[in-house]
Amino acid sequence: MKKKQNSSPTDKIDPICGMKGTIPAHGHYFCSTHCIKKYEEQHNLSSIESCPACTIPAKKWYKERLYIILIILLITLIITLHLQSTLQYMTQILTPLHILF
């Protein structure tokens, strides 16, 4: 197969296999991701280095769930404090009645 090393984006010829390229990358057009990877290997490139805007940064799992966890903890604290005050109130009411019986 004919290999063309100096191709410009206007001719849309894959620099690896010489076929018509439809995928733009590294200033060339490639026919497949296989040819892109082969080009990157030949030129010591990587997809991440060549196009940082194309990569999606990984989200930290706890950032999305942090608010939910805080709300659950807050609700648990409120319920606990409410139950504790209710039990103290009930104890104050029932203690004199228990003495009477």
N, C-alpha and C positions, 0 to 999 in steps of 0.2 A: 504494500500500500504506500501511497505517496504521503510523505510527512512534510508539512510546511511549518517551519519554525518561526518565520517572521510574518505573522498575520495581523491585520488591523481589524478593529471592530466592525468596519464597513463591509468586509468581504464575507464574514460569517462562515469561515471555514475552520473546522476543528484543527488545532495545531498538532494534535496527537495522531489522529487517524486520517485526516484529510476529508472527512465527510462534512456535509452541511451541518453547521452548529446552530442550535436554537437556545441554548442556555448560556447567558452571559456570566462570565467569571474571569477575574484576573486580567481584564482588558481584552479578552478573546471570547469567541463563541464555541461552545462544546456541544457534542452530540449526546453525551450522557454523563452521569456523575462518575462513572468509571474512568472516563477520559480526564475529568477534572482532577480526580485523585491521582491519576498517573502523572499529570502535568505538575501537580503540587509536589509529588515525590521527586520528579526530575529536577525541579527548581527549588527544592527545600522550602516549600511554602506550606501553609496550612490554611484551612478555611477560616479559622478564628482570627488569625493574624491579618488576613486580607480584608475581612469584612466584619469589624466588630459591631457595626450597626445591625447586621443580619442575625446576630446571635441573641437569644433570649436569656437574660440573666436568671439564674436560679433563685427562686423565692425561698426565704427561710420559713420553714413550716410553722414555727411558733409565732411569727408576726401576724398571720391571719387568725390564729386561734387565741392570741393573747387577750383580746378584748372579751371574748366569750369566757375564757377561764377567769378573768377578773370579775365579770358579772356574776358568774356562778359562785365564786368565793364570797362576794359581797352579799348575795342573797342568802347563802348558807350562814354567814355571820349574823345577818339581821334576824333570820329565823331562830338561830341559837339564842341570841340575846332576848328575843321576844318570848321564847319558851322558858328561858331562865327566869325572866321577870314574872311570867304567868305562874310558874311553879312557886316562886317565893310568895306571891300574892295568895295563892291557894293554900300554901302552908300556913300563912298568917291567919287566914280565915278558919281553916280546919283545926288548927291546934287548940284553940279554946273550946271548940265543940267536942273534940276528943277527950278533953279533960272532964267535961260534963258527963260523959257516958261512962 
